[in-house]
Every structure is written in C-alpha cells, then in structure tokens.
Amino acid sequence: MDLVILGQIINTTLVFSTALIFAALGGIFSERSGVTNIGLEGLMIAGAFASAVSTFYAQEAGMGSMSPWVGLIAALVFGTLFSLIHAVATITFKSDQVISGVVINFLAAGTTVYLVKLLFEGAGQTETLTEVFGKWAIPYLSDIPIIGYGIFTAYPTTYIALILVAVSYYVLFKTPFGLRLRSVGEHPSAADTVGVKVLRMRYIGVMLSGALAGLGGATIALTTTSNFSHNTISGQGYIALAAMIFGKWHPVGALGAAVFFGLSQAIRNYVQLFAWSQNIPQEFIFMLPYVLTILVLAGAVGRAYPPSALGEPYDPGKR
C-alpha cells in the first residue's frame, strides 16, 4: 500500500509541476534576452482564460475530444499576443520592466474576469468543461511498479512540457539562435556590433515567454480545474518565477525546481488526508508551497547569477 501511495505522490507531483515547467521555460526565454518578466502570473491567467473559453465553444460546436487541443492552441496564441503589451512597453518605449510586469498581472486578472462575466451572463467563472485532457498511459512502461503510474501515466501536457525542456536546452545552447538570444541578454552592445538585431531578439524572447506561460495556464484549466475563474492560477506564476531563478535560468535547472515545488504541493494535498492534520488549520497547510518558495529563494540569493544585462533597456543609437 505504501508503494501505491508513493506512485500517487509522484504522479501528483508531475501534475502540479507541469504548469510551472511551461511558465518557467517562458521566463527563461524572456530573461535570457535581457527582459525581466515578472508578468508570468498574468500570462498564465491569460492562457487559462483563452483555453477554457475556446474549449467551451469548441465542445459546443461538436468538436468532441479535439476541443481541449483547440483550447491549448488558443492559449498559446493569446499568451503570445498578451505578452506583446509587455514587449512594446519595455523594449520599444523602454519603460521600467518590473512595473510593466506588475501591470500585466493586474491587467490580465481584471480583464479576464470581466470578459468571463460578459460571456457567461454575469457568472464569475466559465461553465465546467466536459471535454478536458485525460491521462495517457504509455504501453508497457505504465506497467512498471511505482514509476509506471507515477511517471508514465500522465496528462499529454506533461509529456509536452518534458519534451520542451529538452528542446529549450538544445535551442538555447546548441543553436545560433540561442547564442544570439543569450548574447543580447549578456552584452547587447557587443551583440549589436556583430550584426545581431537586439530589439528583434528581445521581442522574440518575450513572445516565447507569453506562448509558454499561456500553455502553463491552459494546463491548469484543462487538467486540474476544468474551468476558469479568478483563482484558477492562484500565484502559480510567481512560483514559476521562483523556479526559474532557483534553476539559474537554465531549462534543466528550472525543471528540477518546478518538480520540487510540485512535490511541495503534492505533499500538501496528502497531509490533508492524515488524521493528525485535522488539528492544523487549513490555512497553514495551504501556505506550505509558498513558504517553501520563500525559503528556497532566500537560500538561492548570492548563488544564482542572472544575465548581465537583465532589466536594462537598450537603445541602438547609443551603443
């Protein structure tokens, strides 16, 4: 029985980690290009909203099991478009990147709730989705004890997230595009001197962050909650930001950090099942992932070094 519980904890960890992996990867692309992006929370909210609404209308149109895939694509597109607000403000108009990120978070939260009430006759959330992602069991591998259910019986978004970790690593560190992206985040004037289009690369980095964070938000709406409301994301974007920093702006490091934070949320869920937890206020149990986030970030201070030009606007005319 203990082995069964262990497999369930591993599986639940992956469920909670998936959205964090997407958003943390998005943050890496933006910040590796030199643009601070604390707007991951807002971009995840935008993605969750787009996916839930698009999936609802797709299932109403009779698209059946294809509906959540429509929602996933809509989240990617909407997240990308929403991130353009941050890109234009910080890259073109050189506004403060931190303030812009905060605005993105508030703008996404307010706008999406308003649109949900507009579309669903004043309701504070979308209708419950009947077509969402189910877990896929990989033949043979899913029969392995413990890890078979824990790792190889997962939502398709989890497999996509893990694949994107490998793809992101390859793109960032093994391709000319990745070299250019990292160069504009480390020394933009030097990159500009050798012909790299700094502003263009930064726009691409921010837009990729929007696309990936949007997928993270969609993952929550299409697997865990089956709808969208004002508390669908509930701070997951900030935890993803912490995972990116704790992972030292590296895809594999971010994966490890996201799994760690996912484990903390999984443990939180299982703590509630034990009898002794009835003596602990529920608020303290729900605080666990966020307390761990603070502790991890405190321990990471002085050890994680961001890109050298992170947060610094670049003017090609003043190089």
Order of alpha helices (4+ residues) and beta strands (2+ residues): alpha-alpha-alpha-alpha-beta-alpha-beta-alpha-alpha-alpha-alpha-alpha-alpha-alpha
